[in-house]
Amino acid sequence: MRTPVVAGNWKMNPPTAAEAVELARAVAASAPAGDQVTTVVCPPTVWLSAVREALGADGVAVGAQTMHFEEKGAFTGETSPLMLAGLASFVIIGHSERRQYDGETDERVGRKVASAVAHRLRPIAAVGERAEERAAGATASVIDRQVRAALANLDGLGGTGLVIAYEPVWAIGTGDAATAADAQEVCGQIRAILRELDPEAADEVPIQYGGSVTAENAAELFAQPDIDGALVGGASLKPEQFETILRAAAGA
Ligand code: PEP
C-alpha cells in the first residue's frame, strides 16, 4: 500500500563535487531495481546539480537537506523552492540539526512543508524528542506538537507526497538507535494523528525511522507495521551499508 522511502542524508559531506558524484554513482549502481523502495540521496545544496546530472532522470531520487519557504527575497545564503525545481524531488524539512543550530521553529517547519508541497517537492518532515524530553516522559507530547505544527498549513494529505521521519534526537549519530518496539510505538502515534487529520489519506504517508540506522538493525525496524523506510545519516555515506538498508526496505 505504501512504498517505503529510504533517504540518505549526507549532511555536510563529502567535501568535493567529484566525491559527491562518485558516492551518488555507487548508490545508483547498488540500489535495488523495481519499485519496492524509493531511494533518495540528499547531498549538500552546492552538490545538488552535479549529483542530479550524474544520476540521470530515473532510479535514485535527489533530495535537498533544507529550503526556505519563500520563492525569492532578501534571505542571504538560503535556497528557494523555485531553485530546487529540476534538481530535487524531495526536501528534508525540520531536521533536528537545523532546529538546534539554525533556529528552525515548529512554525517555520509548517510553512516550509506547505511551500514544498505547493512547489511539487515531497517534504520529509522530521520530528523527534531530545534526550531530556524523553527522560521527562514528554516524548508523546513533543511528537504531537511537532507533527501537528508541520502539517498545520496543509488542506489535506492526499496527493501531497508527504513523508514523515521520526528521528529521536538522542539516537542521531550516537550509535544508540531506538529499539524497534519503541520506534514503532512513536510511529504508530504519528499514524494515529494522521488518521485524525485526514482519515482517507493517512495510510498513504510513509513514516520513516531515523537515528543510527545500520545494515544490522534496518530489517527489524522495517518489519514494524508503521515504519516505512528510514532517514539515514552516517550509513548513507557507506554505499555497501546503504545498499543493505535499501534491500531490507525492499524486502519488508
Ligand atoms: C540523520 O542525520 O538524520 C541521522 C539519522 O543520522 P545517523 O543515521 O547518523 O544517526
py3Dmol code that shows the C-alpha trace and the ligand (Angstrom):
import py3Dmol

protein = """\
ATOM      1  CA  MET A   1       0.000   0.000   0.000  1.00  0.00           C
ATOM      2  CA  ARG A   2       2.894   2.371   0.847  1.00  0.00           C
ATOM      3  CA  THR A   3       6.234   2.302  -0.875  1.00  0.00           C
ATOM      4  CA  PRO A   4       8.987   2.649   1.722  1.00  0.00           C
ATOM      5  CA  VAL A   5      11.291   5.611   1.298  1.00  0.00           C
ATOM      6  CA  VAL A   6      14.949   5.295   2.285  1.00  0.00           C
ATOM      7  CA  ALA A   7      16.754   8.627   2.160  1.00  0.00           C
ATOM      8  CA  GLY A   8      20.444   9.216   2.730  1.00  0.00           C
ATOM      9  CA  ASN A   9      21.130  12.491   4.499  1.00  0.00           C
ATOM     10  CA  TRP A  10      24.736  13.248   3.574  1.00  0.00           C
ATOM     11  CA  LYS A  11      24.775  16.332   5.831  1.00  0.00           C
ATOM     12  CA  MET A  12      27.929  18.417   5.149  1.00  0.00           C
ATOM     13  CA  ASN A  13      29.659  15.615   3.195  1.00  0.00           C
ATOM     14  CA  PRO A  14      31.550  14.955   1.007  1.00  0.00           C
ATOM     15  CA  PRO A  15      33.938  17.897   0.565  1.00  0.00           C
ATOM     16  CA  THR A  16      34.200  17.878  -3.246  1.00  0.00           C
ATOM     17  CA  ALA A  17      31.835  17.587  -6.201  1.00  0.00           C
ATOM     18  CA  ALA A  18      33.863  14.687  -7.600  1.00  0.00           C
ATOM     19  CA  GLU A  19      33.384  12.683  -4.395  1.00  0.00           C
ATOM     20  CA  ALA A  20      29.677  13.520  -4.316  1.00  0.00           C
ATOM     21  CA  VAL A  21      29.279  12.236  -7.864  1.00  0.00           C
ATOM     22  CA  GLU A  22      31.260   9.111  -7.032  1.00  0.00           C
ATOM     23  CA  LEU A  23      29.062   8.403  -3.999  1.00  0.00           C
ATOM     24  CA  ALA A  24      25.865   9.021  -5.976  1.00  0.00           C
ATOM     25  CA  ARG A  25      27.026   6.639  -8.706  1.00  0.00           C
ATOM     26  CA  ALA A  26      27.874   3.971  -6.144  1.00  0.00           C
ATOM     27  CA  VAL A  27      24.376   4.263  -4.658  1.00  0.00           C
ATOM     28  CA  ALA A  28      22.767   4.101  -8.100  1.00  0.00           C
ATOM     29  CA  ALA A  29      24.793   1.027  -9.044  1.00  0.00           C
ATOM     30  CA  SER A  30      23.681  -0.876  -5.954  1.00  0.00           C
ATOM     31  CA  ALA A  31      20.097   0.368  -5.448  1.00  0.00           C
ATOM     32  CA  PRO A  32      17.518  -2.400  -5.837  1.00  0.00           C
ATOM     33  CA  ALA A  33      15.768  -2.375  -9.202  1.00  0.00           C
ATOM     34  CA  GLY A  34      11.971  -2.172  -9.297  1.00  0.00           C
ATOM     35  CA  ASP A  35       9.586  -0.101  -7.269  1.00  0.00           C
ATOM     36  CA  GLN A  36       9.611  -1.810  -3.872  1.00  0.00           C
ATOM     37  CA  VAL A  37      11.618   1.009  -2.338  1.00  0.00           C
ATOM     38  CA  THR A  38      12.088   4.670  -3.197  1.00  0.00           C
ATOM     39  CA  THR A  39      15.781   5.504  -2.921  1.00  0.00           C
ATOM     40  CA  VAL A  40      16.736   9.112  -2.214  1.00  0.00           C
ATOM     41  CA  VAL A  41      20.108  10.798  -1.743  1.00  0.00           C
ATOM     42  CA  CYS A  42      20.251  14.218  -0.096  1.00  0.00           C
ATOM     43  CA  PRO A  43      23.592  15.881  -0.872  1.00  0.00           C
ATOM     44  CA  PRO A  44      24.601  19.353   0.294  1.00  0.00           C
ATOM     45  CA  THR A  45      22.873  22.069  -1.737  1.00  0.00           C
ATOM     46  CA  VAL A  46      26.055  23.009  -3.563  1.00  0.00           C
ATOM     47  CA  TRP A  47      26.350  19.461  -4.998  1.00  0.00           C
ATOM     48  CA  LEU A  48      22.695  19.011  -5.995  1.00  0.00           C
ATOM     49  CA  SER A  49      23.292  19.917  -9.597  1.00  0.00           C
ATOM     50  CA  ALA A  50      26.297  17.630 -10.115  1.00  0.00           C
ATOM     51  CA  VAL A  51      24.556  14.729  -8.372  1.00  0.00           C
ATOM     52  CA  ARG A  52      21.339  15.224 -10.330  1.00  0.00           C
ATOM     53  CA  GLU A  53      23.288  15.187 -13.562  1.00  0.00           C
ATOM     54  CA  ALA A  54      25.286  12.109 -12.581  1.00  0.00           C
ATOM     55  CA  LEU A  55      22.171  10.133 -11.667  1.00  0.00           C
ATOM     56  CA  GLY A  56      20.129  10.861 -14.776  1.00  0.00           C
ATOM     57  CA  ALA A  57      16.360  11.020 -14.769  1.00  0.00           C
ATOM     58  CA  ASP A  58      15.459   7.526 -13.491  1.00  0.00           C
ATOM     59  CA  GLY A  59      16.200   5.406 -10.480  1.00  0.00           C
ATOM     60  CA  VAL A  60      17.616   7.232  -7.499  1.00  0.00           C
ATOM     61  CA  ALA A  61      15.785  10.404  -6.466  1.00  0.00           C
ATOM     62  CA  VAL A  62      17.539  13.519  -5.214  1.00  0.00           C
ATOM     63  CA  GLY A  63      16.539  15.482  -2.125  1.00  0.00           C
ATOM     64  CA  ALA A  64      17.662  18.778  -0.644  1.00  0.00           C
ATOM     65  CA  GLN A  65      18.517  18.991   3.061  1.00  0.00           C
ATOM     66  CA  THR A  66      16.520  22.167   3.650  1.00  0.00           C
ATOM     67  CA  MET A  67      14.981  25.130   1.836  1.00  0.00           C
ATOM     68  CA  HIS A  68      13.361  28.487   2.539  1.00  0.00           C
ATOM     69  CA  PHE A  69       9.592  28.744   2.262  1.00  0.00           C
ATOM     70  CA  GLU A  70       9.670  31.941   0.167  1.00  0.00           C
ATOM     71  CA  GLU A  71      10.235  31.859  -3.581  1.00  0.00           C
ATOM     72  CA  LYS A  72      12.619  34.835  -3.579  1.00  0.00           C
ATOM     73  CA  GLY A  73      13.811  37.705  -1.455  1.00  0.00           C
ATOM     74  CA  ALA A  74      16.500  39.035   0.860  1.00  0.00           C
ATOM     75  CA  PHE A  75      17.412  35.789   2.610  1.00  0.00           C
ATOM     76  CA  THR A  76      21.183  35.540   2.386  1.00  0.00           C
ATOM     77  CA  GLY A  77      22.510  32.032   1.992  1.00  0.00           C
ATOM     78  CA  GLU A  78      19.092  30.444   1.547  1.00  0.00           C
ATOM     79  CA  THR A  79      17.710  28.271  -1.253  1.00  0.00           C
ATOM     80  CA  SER A  80      14.249  28.842  -2.660  1.00  0.00           C
ATOM     81  CA  PRO A  81      11.818  26.117  -3.720  1.00  0.00           C
ATOM     82  CA  LEU A  82      11.937  27.533  -7.241  1.00  0.00           C
ATOM     83  CA  MET A  83      15.692  26.925  -7.349  1.00  0.00           C
ATOM     84  CA  LEU A  84      15.194  23.269  -6.455  1.00  0.00           C
ATOM     85  CA  ALA A  85      12.934  22.658  -9.463  1.00  0.00           C
ATOM     86  CA  GLY A  86      14.621  20.170 -11.759  1.00  0.00           C
ATOM     87  CA  LEU A  87      17.296  19.385  -9.170  1.00  0.00           C
ATOM     88  CA  ALA A  88      15.410  17.759  -6.315  1.00  0.00           C
ATOM     89  CA  SER A  89      12.146  15.895  -5.910  1.00  0.00           C
ATOM     90  CA  PHE A  90      12.371  15.611  -2.096  1.00  0.00           C
ATOM     91  CA  VAL A  91      13.376  18.067   0.616  1.00  0.00           C
ATOM     92  CA  ILE A  92      14.123  17.377   4.278  1.00  0.00           C
ATOM     93  CA  ILE A  93      12.328  19.881   6.500  1.00  0.00           C
ATOM     94  CA  GLY A  94      12.893  20.412  10.207  1.00  0.00           C
ATOM     95  CA  HIS A  95      15.898  18.146  10.733  1.00  0.00           C
ATOM     96  CA  SER A  96      16.893  18.347  14.393  1.00  0.00           C
ATOM     97  CA  GLU A  97      20.291  19.814  13.477  1.00  0.00           C
ATOM     98  CA  ARG A  98      18.526  22.708  11.782  1.00  0.00           C
ATOM     99  CA  ARG A  99      16.166  23.059  14.725  1.00  0.00           C
ATOM    100  CA  GLN A 100      19.174  23.082  17.081  1.00  0.00           C
ATOM    101  CA  TYR A 101      21.689  25.231  15.153  1.00  0.00           C
ATOM    102  CA  ASP A 102      19.665  27.294  12.679  1.00  0.00           C
ATOM    103  CA  GLY A 103      16.602  28.441  14.561  1.00  0.00           C
ATOM    104  CA  GLU A 104      14.149  26.177  12.723  1.00  0.00           C
ATOM    105  CA  THR A 105      10.923  26.536  14.689  1.00  0.00           C
ATOM    106  CA  ASP A 106       7.741  24.472  14.548  1.00  0.00           C
ATOM    107  CA  GLU A 107       6.052  27.418  12.861  1.00  0.00           C
ATOM    108  CA  ARG A 108       8.702  27.653  10.129  1.00  0.00           C
ATOM    109  CA  VAL A 109       8.607  23.902   9.600  1.00  0.00           C
ATOM    110  CA  GLY A 110       4.882  24.209   8.933  1.00  0.00           C
ATOM    111  CA  ARG A 111       5.434  26.975   6.389  1.00  0.00           C
ATOM    112  CA  LYS A 112       8.203  25.031   4.661  1.00  0.00           C
ATOM    113  CA  VAL A 113       6.197  21.820   4.408  1.00  0.00           C
ATOM    114  CA  ALA A 114       3.324  23.697   2.765  1.00  0.00           C
ATOM    115  CA  SER A 115       5.704  25.544   0.443  1.00  0.00           C
ATOM    116  CA  ALA A 116       7.376  22.287  -0.601  1.00  0.00           C
ATOM    117  CA  VAL A 117       4.008  20.712  -1.422  1.00  0.00           C
ATOM    118  CA  ALA A 118       2.946  23.822  -3.359  1.00  0.00           C
ATOM    119  CA  HIS A 119       6.135  23.504  -5.424  1.00  0.00           C
ATOM    120  CA  ARG A 120       5.683  19.764  -6.019  1.00  0.00           C
ATOM    121  CA  LEU A 121       8.573  18.763  -3.824  1.00  0.00           C
ATOM    122  CA  ARG A 122       7.974  15.804  -1.476  1.00  0.00           C
ATOM    123  CA  PRO A 123       8.689  17.050   2.058  1.00  0.00           C
ATOM    124  CA  ILE A 124      10.387  14.715   4.519  1.00  0.00           C
ATOM    125  CA  ALA A 125       9.191  16.369   7.718  1.00  0.00           C
ATOM    126  CA  ALA A 126      11.487  15.390  10.581  1.00  0.00           C
ATOM    127  CA  VAL A 127      10.228  15.231  14.161  1.00  0.00           C
ATOM    128  CA  GLY A 128      11.703  13.812  17.338  1.00  0.00           C
ATOM    129  CA  GLU A 129      12.242  14.343  21.019  1.00  0.00           C
ATOM    130  CA  ARG A 130      15.500  15.359  22.695  1.00  0.00           C
ATOM    131  CA  ALA A 131      17.134  13.206  25.378  1.00  0.00           C
ATOM    132  CA  GLU A 132      15.911  15.401  28.218  1.00  0.00           C
ATOM    133  CA  GLU A 133      12.369  15.407  26.843  1.00  0.00           C
ATOM    134  CA  ARG A 134      12.451  11.628  26.679  1.00  0.00           C
ATOM    135  CA  ALA A 135      13.789  11.423  30.239  1.00  0.00           C
ATOM    136  CA  ALA A 136      10.944  13.661  31.384  1.00  0.00           C
ATOM    137  CA  GLY A 137       8.363  11.357  29.793  1.00  0.00           C
ATOM    138  CA  ALA A 138       7.445  14.041  27.249  1.00  0.00           C
ATOM    139  CA  THR A 139       8.034  12.095  24.019  1.00  0.00           C
ATOM    140  CA  ALA A 140       4.361  11.760  23.085  1.00  0.00           C
ATOM    141  CA  SER A 141       3.569  15.421  23.711  1.00  0.00           C
ATOM    142  CA  VAL A 142       6.639  16.624  21.752  1.00  0.00           C
ATOM    143  CA  ILE A 143       5.735  14.403  18.800  1.00  0.00           C
ATOM    144  CA  ASP A 144       2.114  15.521  18.904  1.00  0.00           C
ATOM    145  CA  ARG A 145       3.127  19.193  18.871  1.00  0.00           C
ATOM    146  CA  GLN A 146       5.752  18.833  16.133  1.00  0.00           C
ATOM    147  CA  VAL A 147       3.604  16.719  13.793  1.00  0.00           C
ATOM    148  CA  ARG A 148       0.565  18.987  14.062  1.00  0.00           C
ATOM    149  CA  ALA A 149       2.737  22.081  13.509  1.00  0.00           C
ATOM    150  CA  ALA A 150       4.440  20.523  10.474  1.00  0.00           C
ATOM    151  CA  LEU A 151       1.062  19.812   8.851  1.00  0.00           C
ATOM    152  CA  ALA A 152      -0.743  22.934  10.043  1.00  0.00           C
ATOM    153  CA  ASN A 153      -0.792  24.663   6.659  1.00  0.00           C
ATOM    154  CA  LEU A 154      -1.866  21.693   4.523  1.00  0.00           C
ATOM    155  CA  ASP A 155      -5.506  21.332   3.464  1.00  0.00           C
ATOM    156  CA  GLY A 156      -5.238  17.551   3.372  1.00  0.00           C
ATOM    157  CA  LEU A 157      -2.638  14.835   2.994  1.00  0.00           C
ATOM    158  CA  GLY A 158      -3.821  13.181  -0.226  1.00  0.00           C
ATOM    159  CA  GLY A 159      -1.511  13.728  -3.171  1.00  0.00           C
ATOM    160  CA  THR A 160       0.964  15.792  -1.168  1.00  0.00           C
ATOM    161  CA  GLY A 161       3.784  13.237  -1.347  1.00  0.00           C
ATOM    162  CA  LEU A 162       4.402  13.884   2.342  1.00  0.00           C
ATOM    163  CA  VAL A 163       6.880  11.700   4.226  1.00  0.00           C
ATOM    164  CA  ILE A 164       7.347  11.960   7.988  1.00  0.00           C
ATOM    165  CA  ALA A 165      10.648  10.982   9.608  1.00  0.00           C
ATOM    166  CA  TYR A 166      10.595  10.076  13.292  1.00  0.00           C
ATOM    167  CA  GLU A 167      14.107  10.846  14.475  1.00  0.00           C
ATOM    168  CA  PRO A 168      14.694  10.781  18.220  1.00  0.00           C
ATOM    169  CA  VAL A 169      17.444  13.358  18.651  1.00  0.00           C
ATOM    170  CA  TRP A 170      19.335  11.224  21.180  1.00  0.00           C
ATOM    171  CA  ALA A 171      19.642   8.473  18.541  1.00  0.00           C
ATOM    172  CA  ILE A 172      21.108  10.610  15.752  1.00  0.00           C
ATOM    173  CA  GLY A 173      24.782   9.910  15.150  1.00  0.00           C
ATOM    174  CA  THR A 174      25.184   8.205  18.527  1.00  0.00           C
ATOM    175  CA  GLY A 175      25.033   4.515  17.610  1.00  0.00           C
ATOM    176  CA  ASP A 176      22.189   4.263  20.136  1.00  0.00           C
ATOM    177  CA  ALA A 177      19.192   3.530  17.890  1.00  0.00           C
ATOM    178  CA  ALA A 178      15.704   3.266  19.340  1.00  0.00           C
ATOM    179  CA  THR A 179      14.509  -0.299  19.750  1.00  0.00           C
ATOM    180  CA  ALA A 180      12.171  -1.432  17.014  1.00  0.00           C
ATOM    181  CA  ALA A 181       9.341  -1.606  19.556  1.00  0.00           C
ATOM    182  CA  ASP A 182       9.938   1.934  20.842  1.00  0.00           C
ATOM    183  CA  ALA A 183      10.249   3.324  17.299  1.00  0.00           C
ATOM    184  CA  GLN A 184       7.020   1.551  16.312  1.00  0.00           C
ATOM    185  CA  GLU A 185       5.203   2.991  19.300  1.00  0.00           C
ATOM    186  CA  VAL A 186       6.001   6.551  18.216  1.00  0.00           C
ATOM    187  CA  CYS A 187       5.422   5.862  14.523  1.00  0.00           C
ATOM    188  CA  GLY A 188       2.046   4.347  15.489  1.00  0.00           C
ATOM    189  CA  GLN A 189       1.257   7.543  17.394  1.00  0.00           C
ATOM    190  CA  ILE A 190       2.144   9.574  14.296  1.00  0.00           C
ATOM    191  CA  ARG A 191      -0.120   7.366  12.162  1.00  0.00           C
ATOM    192  CA  ALA A 192      -2.976   7.971  14.617  1.00  0.00           C
ATOM    193  CA  ILE A 193      -2.504  11.748  14.324  1.00  0.00           C
ATOM    194  CA  LEU A 194      -2.508  11.463  10.513  1.00  0.00           C
ATOM    195  CA  ARG A 195      -5.749   9.418  10.667  1.00  0.00           C
ATOM    196  CA  GLU A 196      -7.361  12.038  12.840  1.00  0.00           C
ATOM    197  CA  LEU A 197      -6.306  14.823  10.446  1.00  0.00           C
ATOM    198  CA  ASP A 198      -7.149  13.019   7.204  1.00  0.00           C
ATOM    199  CA  PRO A 199      -8.676   9.554   7.582  1.00  0.00           C
ATOM    200  CA  GLU A 200      -8.773   8.970   3.819  1.00  0.00           C
ATOM    201  CA  ALA A 201      -5.125   9.673   3.070  1.00  0.00           C
ATOM    202  CA  ALA A 202      -3.333   8.837   6.325  1.00  0.00           C
ATOM    203  CA  ASP A 203      -2.325   5.386   5.169  1.00  0.00           C
ATOM    204  CA  GLU A 204      -0.619   6.806   2.061  1.00  0.00           C
ATOM    205  CA  VAL A 205       2.034   8.614   4.102  1.00  0.00           C
ATOM    206  CA  PRO A 206       5.346   6.787   4.583  1.00  0.00           C
ATOM    207  CA  ILE A 207       6.703   7.191   8.109  1.00  0.00           C
ATOM    208  CA  GLN A 208      10.455   6.723   8.352  1.00  0.00           C
ATOM    209  CA  TYR A 209      12.546   5.982  11.387  1.00  0.00           C
ATOM    210  CA  GLY A 210      15.909   7.759  11.635  1.00  0.00           C
ATOM    211  CA  GLY A 211      18.669   7.614  14.217  1.00  0.00           C
ATOM    212  CA  SER A 212      21.672   5.274  13.946  1.00  0.00           C
ATOM    213  CA  VAL A 213      20.063   3.027  11.353  1.00  0.00           C
ATOM    214  CA  THR A 214      22.636   0.479  10.194  1.00  0.00           C
ATOM    215  CA  ALA A 215      22.879  -2.577   7.984  1.00  0.00           C
ATOM    216  CA  GLU A 216      22.429  -4.609  11.172  1.00  0.00           C
ATOM    217  CA  ASN A 217      19.273  -3.074  12.658  1.00  0.00           C
ATOM    218  CA  ALA A 218      17.376  -1.994   9.493  1.00  0.00           C
ATOM    219  CA  ALA A 219      15.418  -5.199   8.843  1.00  0.00           C
ATOM    220  CA  GLU A 220      13.960  -5.358  12.345  1.00  0.00           C
ATOM    221  CA  LEU A 221      12.922  -1.713  12.177  1.00  0.00           C
ATOM    222  CA  PHE A 222      11.297  -2.165   8.743  1.00  0.00           C
ATOM    223  CA  ALA A 223       9.348  -5.194   9.962  1.00  0.00           C
ATOM    224  CA  GLN A 224       7.264  -2.862  12.159  1.00  0.00           C
ATOM    225  CA  PRO A 225       3.813  -2.045  10.746  1.00  0.00           C
ATOM    226  CA  ASP A 226       4.185   1.746  10.830  1.00  0.00           C
ATOM    227  CA  ILE A 227       7.856   2.067   9.829  1.00  0.00           C
ATOM    228  CA  ASP A 228       8.111   2.593   6.079  1.00  0.00           C
ATOM    229  CA  GLY A 229      11.792   3.195   5.439  1.00  0.00           C
ATOM    230  CA  ALA A 230      14.470   5.309   7.044  1.00  0.00           C
ATOM    231  CA  LEU A 231      16.273   8.604   7.071  1.00  0.00           C
ATOM    232  CA  VAL A 232      19.910   7.544   7.257  1.00  0.00           C
ATOM    233  CA  GLY A 233      22.887   9.735   8.132  1.00  0.00           C
ATOM    234  CA  GLY A 234      26.259   8.089   8.723  1.00  0.00           C
ATOM    235  CA  ALA A 235      25.489   4.785   6.997  1.00  0.00           C
ATOM    236  CA  SER A 236      24.367   6.592   3.845  1.00  0.00           C
ATOM    237  CA  LEU A 237      27.990   7.628   3.229  1.00  0.00           C
ATOM    238  CA  LYS A 238      28.991   3.942   3.035  1.00  0.00           C
ATOM    239  CA  PRO A 239      27.489   2.509  -0.142  1.00  0.00           C
ATOM    240  CA  GLU A 240      27.689  -1.157   0.963  1.00  0.00           C
ATOM    241  CA  GLN A 241      25.854  -0.382   4.212  1.00  0.00           C
ATOM    242  CA  PHE A 242      23.309   1.799   2.447  1.00  0.00           C
ATOM    243  CA  GLU A 243      22.680  -0.983  -0.069  1.00  0.00           C
ATOM    244  CA  THR A 244      21.895  -3.458   2.734  1.00  0.00           C
ATOM    245  CA  ILE A 245      19.464  -0.944   4.251  1.00  0.00           C
ATOM    246  CA  LEU A 246      17.802  -0.413   0.861  1.00  0.00           C
ATOM    247  CA  ARG A 247      17.443  -4.160   0.321  1.00  0.00           C
ATOM    248  CA  ALA A 248      15.972  -4.606   3.789  1.00  0.00           C
ATOM    249  CA  ALA A 249      13.339  -1.972   2.955  1.00  0.00           C
ATOM    250  CA  ALA A 250      12.618  -3.533  -0.441  1.00  0.00           C
ATOM    251  CA  GLY A 251      12.086  -6.915   1.197  1.00  0.00           C
ATOM    252  CA  ALA A 252       9.981  -5.689   4.133  1.00  0.00           C
TER     253      ALA A 252
END
"""
ligand_1 = """\
10
PEP
C 20.242 11.884 10.380
O 21.131 12.658 10.128
O 19.084 12.189 10.107
C 20.559 10.617 11.011
C 19.580 9.819 11.338
O 21.900 10.334 11.236
P 22.505 8.915 11.706
O 21.906 7.854 10.795
O 23.971 9.055 11.519
O 22.110 8.693 13.113
"""
view = py3Dmol.view(width=600, height=400)
view.addModel(protein, "pdb")
view.setStyle({"model": 0}, {"cartoon": {"style": "trace"}})
view.addModel(ligand_1, "xyz")
view.setStyle({"model": 1}, {"stick": {}})
view.zoomTo()
view.show()
